[in-house]
């Protein structure tokens, strides 16, 4: 069975009186695709056993669910997919999957994208480390740190230095330092 594809969906410009009343009273938005498929009406036609995915012009999957009512395809295409890869998880897409109009495949990131992801991860880990180090350092600075706090401060500073010294150009083959316990 061929995959059914709709979209891209945009805000419906010409809404009827009933839709206008719902929009005004309940802040409901109405979507339709260029072929006039109304999002709410379309949901009733979709098969319950197929995976529904939203994806952009490049095929990057944005969200997925077997329950179409949990999706919001504004600015995206929607497809009903019959064959789903075994490793595919509808809850955690994060740009890891591509839809080419026929099948879902795992996205292959470029080395530049992998390095960018590594930089983001390191920055998040550094921020978390800084939030722990700052009050520990304050306690040391005012001579009010316990032996445990001094030991913990050294462990977190060692961790932060290790993060800073990582060679991110080898992403994804980075050995991340262990977070202090």
PyMOL commands that set and color helices and strands:
alter all, ss='L'
color gray80, all
select helices_A, chain A and resi 17-26+39-45+68-70+111-141+147-164+168-170
alter helices_A, ss='H'
color red, helices_A
select strands_A, chain A and resi 4-6+10-11+31-32+51-55+61-65+77-81+97-99+104-106
alter strands_A, ss='S'
color yellow, strands_A
deselect
rebuild
show_as cartoon
